[in-house]
Structure formats: C-alpha cells, structure tokens
Amino acid sequence: MEQKLSNSEKRTAYILTLPAVCLVFAIILFPIFANIWISFKEVQLKDIRIPEPRAKEIVKTIPDEQNKIKIVYKLRNSSLLQEIRNVEFEDKFPDNFKPLNLDERCNFKKNKVKCDFGNWSAKYRENFEIVFEIKDSTKIDKKYLKSSKPSLSGDSDNILLNTNFTLKNFKKVIFENEFVDLLLTTFYYTFFGTVGSIVFGILTAQMVNQKFYGRTLMRSVLLFPYVAPVVALAYTWELLLDPNSGTLNSLLVNFQILDTPINLLGQKYLDINILGFSIKLRLALTTVIIFEIWRYFPLAFLFILARLQAIPKDLYEAADVDGASPFQKFFKITLPQITAVISILFMIRFIWNFNKFEDVFLLTGGASGTRTLPINVYQQGFAISDIGMGSAVSIVIVLLLLLFMFFYFKLLGKRVDEN
C-alpha cells in the first residue's frame, strides 16, 4: 500500500513539474534551434521581410466634373526578392458611387470593388485607377474616402520557414572568409589571454595569502578590474594608450624610451630586433591580450586564493623542517594542490575568451589584426546584414569549442582526477 502511494505521489510530482520543465527547455533550446536552422539558409537582413501586397490610396477630384471623382491606388510588392501569388483586392464605397470603365480584373457588387490581380513579381509596382460617378448631388467626403482603407491579401513564402537548406554558408565560412587567419587569431588571443590571467592570478593569490597590514583592502582593490563596467575600462585604456594624447606614450617619449609614439591599438605589427633577430610582434592583438589578462586575472585570483587557504599548514611546516626552499615548496606542495582549480579555470576562461566579443570590439572594433571569430559573427550578421553567414560562423565556433572540450576531458581530465 505504501509503495503504491509513493509511486502515485511521484507521478503527480512529475505531472505538475512537466509544464515548467517544458517551458524552460523551450526558452533555452528554441534560440539554439533557430540559429542552427538559419545557418543552413542563404538569408540576409532584407530577405526576412515577409512579402505582402500594399496599397496607398489617393483621392483626386476631376476638374469641371463635380459629380465624378478619381481614386488612385499605388500598388506594390513589399519584397525586393520574392513574388506574391493570388493577390486579391477589396474596397468599400458609399451607396451613391458608381464605377466607370472598371478594370477587367475587377467587379463591382454591393458597393464593393473586388479585384483579382494574380501574381505579383518581386519589386512589382502599379498605379491602379478607378473613376466613380456620383448618382445624386451629395457632396463628396474626401476624409471618409481616405479613412476607408482597402484590404489586400496574397500567398507568399517565408524564407525562414521553408525547407530549402544549403551548405553554402559553411563553405563560405571555411573557404572564402579568411577562416584560417581568423581561427589562428582567435586561438592566439584565447590561449595567451587565458594562460596570462591564470598566471597572474596565481602570483596575486600567493601574494595576498601572506599576512600583512592592509591585506583585506588589497584583496578588495584587486577585484576592481573584474567588477568595473567593461565600457568604462575600455574607454579608459583607449585614452591611456592614445598615440597623440595618451599618458603612456607621453611618458615613454618624455623619458626618451621611444622616439615617436606608438599606436598600440591601431598598429598591426611591430618589428623588434633582439640579438640580431628580427621579430614581428602583433602589436594591437598583444595589447588587447594584455587588457584581457588585466581584466580577468581577479577571477583566477579568487578561485586560487580559496584553494590556497584550504591547503593544510602541516605540509609547509614539514617542508620547512626538511629545509625546502620557497620554489621547492611551490612546485612540490602548492602547485599539485591547486592543479584541479587551474584546470577548471583554464577550461572556463578558454570557453569565455573564445566567445569574447565586447572587449575586442570596444578597443579596436576588430581592426589592426584583432578580428576574431566572434567579431566576424557581428560583422557578417549586422555590418553586412548576412544573417545566414553570421549564424554559420557561430555554429562553427560551437563545434570548435565542443572539439576542444572533448580533447580536454580526454587528455587532461584523467590526469586531473588522478592528482
């Protein structure tokens, strides 16, 4: 009896929560499904306008003929690309109106003009006129005629809803869109931004894990880059790095470290000679990476500091007894203890940086060699209004991240679990 009651309660609970679960899945999955759907269509921003027949009504009087009036309908197809089939027109008039020389496509019955215009091709336009004779001497009310709007109907295809799919967007993304250069730039930015923020997070966590006066204030200050609005931070960096009036260039020139200012956010390459070797540094991209490291090292610092505070002090005391140096204690005790946290941070930051858009866009707009795949999504989808291409690039990003996560868990996951 108790078992039956328990099963009944479980079924009731599942039934009651099912609508909420379906709603949550619909909210989460619908945009994803829509993005995948659009990526297989050659659709631009101008294509998503649903074709519909439109008419603008103009009422004109006929000189020297007070008992007649002309109504002109400016007909058009709203779409520049698609046709409208079986267009039908209807408009209602007062009882004392009688049409003259009515178009053969139309008929007049019960004070209504009904027309069958057939199919309208893309960009279709026509001026359609009807002359009416007034049966009595009633004054023509133009305001009434203008307020009575004609109704039009027709059949058309919605490019977003039909089942015509293609792989042309993905072919363009991979073969015609500088895909290799974009991919390398994205990986360069993502990898060094991720590693740099974690390294600085480790150094900062080690520093503030020691006891000193003002440690709490220092921890709070170090969180500022992460919690401050990115728009304000990016604007501040642009002011500091400006080649004409920026503080950094002014200091470097005044102290004779540089002969001329450097456009750190607008110069793609910088030639550096070290011991006779010439190195071409990607200057703008490196500057953006430095901003990325500065902005997001506090996140790594928080995670790592929390793990450092959980390491047993007995381990360090035993190492001191054995005469271990600070470097030996770090590599033999600290680093193994925080490996799991670092691996999680690397995965999270890699995924976030790979999808990062606002930092690069605010600093450079994707110019000077800083165009990454997320920037390309914006440029394709909004700058040139190629929505299908933008969706295809976003799907490629998702596939690359899934591939990264697969190899990450395969190659590194087991090692982390063993440690």
URUR-V64008 format. One line per field, one symbol per residue. ss: DSSP state (2 for helix, 1 for strand, 0 for the rest). phi: phi as a letter, one per 30 degrees, with the letter a starting at -180 (. if undefined). A space follows every 50 residues. Layout:
ss = ???
phi = ???
This chain:
ss = 02222222222222222222222222222222222222200000222200 00111111111000000111111111100000011111111100001111 00000111100111111111000011111111110000000222222000 11111000000000000222222220002222222222222222222222 22222222000000222222220222200222222222222000002222 22220000000000000011111100111111222222222222222222 22222222000022222222200002222222222222222222222222 22220002222220000000002222222222200022222222222222 2222222222222222220
phi = .ddddddddddddddddeedddddddddddddddddeddcbdbcdddddd dbdbbccbcbdceibdcbbccccdcacdccbcdcchdbbabcbdddcbdc hdeddbbcahibccbcciccddidbacccbcccddbcdddcddddddddd cbbacaccddcdcccacdddddddcbbhdddddddddedddddddddddd dddddddddddadidddddddddeedcdddddddddddddcedcbddddd dddddhdbdbdcddcbcdbbdbcbhicccccddddddddddddddcdddd dddddddddcddddddddddddiddedddddccddddcdddddddddddd ddddcdbddddddbiidhicdcddddeddddcdcicdddddddddddddd dddddddddddcedddddd
